[in-house]
Amino acid sequence: MRDNTKLRAFELADEVALLVYQITEKFPRSEQYGLTSQIRRAAVSVPSNIVEGSARESQADYIRFLNIAFGSLKELHYQLGLANRLGFLDNQNLSLIEPKIIETEKVLNSLIRTMRNS
């Protein structure tokens, strides 16, 4: 079993999840079960899948869960851009979270490549 808490990808994904909850607090109530819920679920999915993959015995399972986490991160990136275009997320908050998402994408992608090559 791997220790997910030592992974930079996990630390970043956890930070993104916390930021998402903070910035979606001001989304319209009419979106509570719509885009707000989708964004939050995608954000929580990233660190959750890293944790679940870390608990798996096989390398193939671990990589599969890392790939799921990466897919959720890309989904989140799109959804936040959509929320910005819809006027739910201001440019200041988007500028706060987007660099963190991009860094997480890079670190997670690097981890996936490293695991595939080992």
N, C-alpha and C positions, 0 to 999 in steps of 0.2 A: 504494500500500500504506500502511495506517495503522499507527501505532506503538502497539500495545496497552499497552506499559509506561507510557504517559502517561495511561492511563484510570484514573480512580478506581474504576470498576466492576471493572476487572481486579485492581487492588491489593486491594480488599476480597474478591473471589472467591478470590484466592490465599491470603489470610489465613484465610478460612473453610476452605479445603482443608487447610491445615496444622493448624488446630485440630481438624478432623474426625479426622485421623490420630492426633492425641494423645489425644482423648477416646475413640476406639474401641479403643485398645490394651487396655483393661480389660474389653471385652465378652467374654462367654463363648466359649470355643473352639468350642463347638457351633454358634455363629453365624458362624464364620469364613467359611463359604461361603454364608451366608444374608444376614441383615440387615447384618452388618458390611461384607460385600462390596458390597451394594447402596448403602449409605450412602457408602462411599468412592468408588464409581464415579460416583454423582451429584455428589459434591463436586468431583471432578477434572473432571467434564464441564463445569462452569460456566466456569472460567478457560480450559479447552481450547477451548471453542466461541467464546469471545471472541477468543482468539488466531487460531483458524482463520478466523473471520469477518473479522478485521482484515486477513488476507492476501488476501481476495477482492477482485477488481477492481470488481465492480458493487455499487452501493448496496443493491439488492434482496437479493443474496446475504449481504451484511454484516448486514442487518436480520434475515434468516432465521436466521443463526447466533446472533445476539443473542437472538432469541426462543427458540431451542433452549436456550441457556444459562439463560434465565429459567425455562423449564419445568423444567429440571434442579434449579434452585434451589428452586422450589416443592416438587418431589418430595423433595428433601433435608430441607426444613423439616418435611414430614409424617413422613418416616422417623425423624427425631430425636425427634419427639413420640411416635411409636409406641415407639421404643426406651425412652423415659422411662416410658411406661405399662407396658411389659413388665418394667421394673426393671433394664434394662441400662445406662441412663444416669441418673445421679443429678441431682437438681434443681440442684445447684451447677454442674455442667458444662453443663447445659441453659441456665442463667442466664448462663453465660459466652458461649456461642455464639449463642443466639437473637437478642440485639440486633444482633450482627454480620450475621446472615442477613437480618434485617429491614432494616437499613441498606443491605445489598447489593441487596436487592429494590428498594428505593426508587431507588437510584442507577442500577441497570441499567434499570429501567422508564423513568426519566427520559431515559436515553441512547436507548432505543428510540423514545420519543415524539419526541425531538429529531431523530433520523435520519429518521423518517417524515415529519416536517414540513419537512425541508430539501430 
